Amino acid sequence: MTEPRSGRATGKVRAARFTDLSALGELSRLCQGDGADTRSLGLPVSGPPIGVFSLFRLPLGAFRPHDLMFVYEDERRLAGLIRVERESSRDEWTIVELDAVGAATAGDVRFRLVQQLLREGAKRGAARFHVACADADGNVELFMQAGFARYGDEAVLFRPARQGLPGPMTEAEAAAACIRPATQLDALALARLYAAATPPPVQRLEALRLPDWERQGSQWRVPRSSLAPILRFADVEGFVMEARDGGRDGTQLDGFVQVGVAKEDQPHYLKVLGRPGADCSPLVRYGLGVIAARTQRGTDHRQVHGVISPVRTYEAPIDRRLEEAGFASIATVTLLMKETLVRVAEPALVPAGVR
């Protein structure tokens, strides 16, 4: 037999088993430690003050029946893993972990894991694949080779627990700021707000529908972000800030805040969406107050984990409003997507021609 060429992995990819759990935990810990001989997505949540293994961790209770994980096995040793969360309502898959060890073969291991996932998605009718990663260690190049398109960047801001949380807004203060809980009847107004705050090319790629905005509670995964997977471990609520003039039909919204209060050992989550020109400072203040109110119930004091918030580059100046509230940028990640659907132009009338 001939020797394999350098950098070429010689093991096999297979579905993960229950008996792999201990080895997968160790593999994930090593890769999130950002060692010289490891490769990962490089999400900005490794090491203090946040740990990836606690954020995107592997307990079986976190998995749903339609989630998937594949591993790379070489000589009875696990050298790589890929983990994906599946949104059954939209047939969309989100890669939340892609790890490999071995400096010489890590690139090939990760590429084979991605290819296996894409093949599995083709069998199961996946419409889109999403991933967020740091632009380092060949991450972006790896996914672009696999057919992913880069469509944006997202800053991740973190507010440490030592700063403390402001007290909850009173009902009078919330009413004065035109802030109230979101309801299913706000779906159309939220879709319009998203369209006003998001560039058309991104809207076409993400293809959010009205039913997506109608879903409330723990199933609410819009607006999409690089940190959306942590919502699986959180109590999710949404609040809207109404426009003072109400707009043309009286339903216009100036802002939306999605609050995820962590139930596990991970940071709380804050996602703000604002209409261009609107001041979202009251929404940020209100969201932090909601976290304070929810975490002060009982004796667990979950606010010790701090608050994390993703902001896309085109959503400025929301990042400034967050910084004014005590947040600081800890990194920037790249957003990529692969679409498997074929777009077909709709029939339309065209001018008649004379031949």
N, C-alpha and C positions, 0 to 999 in steps of 0.2 A: 504494500500500500504506500502511496505517496504521502508525504507530510503535508498537512494543511498549510495554506499560505498565511503569513502573519496578518493578524487582525481579523481573521475569519473564524467565527464561532462554529463549533462542531457538534453542539448538543442538540436538543429538541425542545420545541414549544408544546406545552400541554395545558389543560385546564387545571386550576389549583384544586387541591383536596383539603379536607379538614385536617389531615395529618401534617400539612405544610405550615400550619398557623405559626408555630414557634419559629421555624426557619424564616418565614416571611417577615415576622416582627423584627428579627435580628437584621435581615437584609435591608428592610426599610430604615431601621435606625442607623445603620452604617452609611447608607446613601444620603440620608438627610443630614448627616454630619459633614457632608461636602468634603470627603476625603479625596486625596489625589488619584486614587485608583477606582473611584466610583463616579457614576453619572446619575443625575435625577432631573426632574423638571425645573429644579432651582427656584421653586416658589419662595417668596421672601418671608417665610415663617419657620426657618430653621434656627435652632439655638435660642438663647434668651433674647427677648422676653417671651417668645412663643416657640413651641416645638411642633414640628410637622407631625411627629408620631402621635401627638395628642390631638392635632387638628384634623388631619386626614388619616385617622388610625384604622386599625384592622379588626375590631371586635366583630364577631359574627352577628351580634345584634344590630350593627349598623347597616348590614346588607339587606337588601330586599330581594325577593325571589328572582327578579329579572336583572339584577346586577351581575357583572362578570369579572373574573380575574384569571389571567393566564400567567404561567411562570415559564422560565427558561431553565431547563435541567441539563447539567453537564457533569457526567461521571457521578451521578447520585448527589450532586450538590446544586442548590438553587443559586443561579447567578444573575437572575433578572426577574422582574415582575411588571405587569401592566394591569391597572385596575380601572374599571369604567363604571360610571353610574348611568343608568338608562332611564329616560323619561318616557314611560309607556304612553302617556297621553299625546306626545308629539313625535314619537319614534326618533328621538335625538339622544345621542350618546356623548357623555362628557368624560374625557380621560383625566383622572385626578391623581394618578401616580404612574410613573414610568421610571424604573430603577434598574441599574445594572452594575456589577462589580467586575474588575479586571480591566486595567488600562488598555491592554492591547485589543480586547474583543468587545468592550462595552458598547461601542458604536454599532457593531453588527448585531449584537444581542438585542439592543433596543429597536433597531430597524425591523428585525424579524418578528419581535413582539407586536409592533405596530401593524405589520403586514398581516399577521394572524388575526388581529382584531378587525381589520378592514374586511378580511374574507368572511369572518363570522358575522359582521354587520351586513354584508351583502346577502348572506343567507337569510338573515332575520328581518330584512327590509328596513334597515336604519336609513333615515332620511338625511341626517347631518351628524358629523362628528365635531366636537368642540374640544379645545385644549388651551390652557394658559401656561406659559413657561417663561423662564428668564432667557434673555438673548445671550446665552453663554453655553459653553461646552457643546456647541453644535446643535443645540435644541431646535432652533428655528430651521436650520438647514435640513435637519432630519425630517421634520414634518413636511417641509416644502417638497422634499424628494418623494414623499408619500402622497403628494397631491393636495396638501392643505394650502389654503390661501391666508396670508397675513392681512388682517383687516383693522387692526387698532392696537393701541397700547393703553395700559391702565396703571395708574399710580396706586399704591397701597399705603394708606396712612394708618397710624396706630396711636392710640391715646392710652398711655400707661395707667395702671390702676392707682399708682401713688398720688395722682392728681385729684382723686376723688370725683364723684359725680354731682352735678347740680341737682337741687331738689326738683321734684316734679312741678310742672306748671299747674296753677289752679285752673278751674273751669273758666273763670272770668278772663284769665290771661290767654288761655287757648282760644276762647271766643273772640277776643280782641285781635288775635293774630290770624283769625279765620281758619284755625286748624281743628280738624275733627277726624274720627276713625273712618277709614275707607270702607265702602260697602260694594256689593256686587253691582249696584246701580251706577257706580262710578266707572265701570269698565270702558265705556265709550270716551268719557272725559280723560281717563288715564291713557288710552290709546292716542288721543289727540295730543296730550302733553308729551308723550314719548316721541311722537312724530315731530313736534316742534323742537325738541331738544336733541334729536339724533339725526345725523346726516343721512340723506336718502340711500347712499350705497350700503350703509350699515343696516338700515331698515330692511332693505331687500334681502340681505344675507340672513339676518336673524328671523325675519318673516314671522313676527309675533302676531297672533290673531286675537280677536275680541274675546273668545273663550279663555285665552291665557290670562287675561286681565280680570276675568270673573272669578278665578280660583282664589280662595282665601285660605289663611292659616298655613299649616306646615307644607301644603302642596304648592304654595305660591313661590315660583322660582323666577319670576320676572320683576324688574328688569334683570337681564342676565349679567353676571360678573364673574371674574376669575375666582372669587371666594364663595360662590353660590353653594358649593357642596357643604359648607359648614351649617347651612340652614337645616340640614337633616338632623342636626344635633341641637336645634334651638326651637323655642316657642316664637313663632313669627307673627308679627302684626304689621299692618300698614295704616298710614295716616296721610291725609291730603291737606293741602293749604289752598283754599278757594281764592280765586281772584276777587278783589273788592268790587269791581264793576260787573262781575259775572260774565263778561264777554257778550257775544251776540245773542246766545240762547240762555244765558244765566247759569251755565254749567262749567264754565272754564276754570281750570285749575292752574295755579302758579307753581305748585310743587307737590312732591310726594316723598315720603320717607318710609323705608322698610326697616323694621327693627327686629333683630333676632337676639333673644335673650338666651344665652348658652345654658344648656342643661348638663353639659359635660365639662371636662377640664380643658377649656379653650376660650378664646376671647368672644365677647359679644360682637354683634354685627350691626352696622349702620350703612344703609345705602340711600343716598339722596338724589332725586331727579328734579331738576328745576327748569322752568321756562326761561329762555334767554331774557335777561334784563330784570328778572325777579330776584328779590333778596331772600335767600334761603336760610339766613341766620336763625330765624325763629324755628324753622323745622329741625335744624341741628340741635338747638337748645331743647326743643320738645322731645326729640328722640332720646337724648341723653337722660332727660327727666323720666321718660318711660322706663328705661333700663334701671334707673335708681329705684323707681317705685316697685318694679317687679322683683328686684333682687333683695330688697329690704324686707320682703315678706318671709317669715320664718327665721331660721337661724343659720342658713347655709352661707349667706353673704357672698353670693356668686360674683359680685362686682369686682373681686380681686383679680379677675382675669383681664381687665382692660377692655378696650373697644377697638375694633378694626373696621376700616371703611375703604372700599375701592372707588376710585374716581377715574373715569376715562379722560384722555387728554382733551377731547372736544367739549367736555362738560365744565370747563373753567367758567366762572371763578368759584365753583363749589369747593375746590380744594383750598382756596383762600379762606372761605367761611369755616371749613373744618380746622384749619390751622389756627384761626382766631379762637376756636373752642378748645385748643390744647392738643390737637393732633399734629403729628409730624410724619413726613414721608419716610418710609423705610426701604422702598424699592419700586421698580417699575417692571411690569410683566408684559409680554406680548400675547395677543389674542389671535388664534388661528382657527380656521374652520374648513372642513371638507364637506362639500355637498354632493350627494349621490343622485339627487333628483335631476331630471332633464327639463330645463325651462323651454317651454314652447310658446311662441308668440300667439296671442289671442287673435281670432279673425277680426278684421277691421275693413271698413270701406276705404278704398283708395281711388284717386282720380282716374277716370277712364281715359284710355289712350287710343290713338288712331294708328292702325298698322297699315 
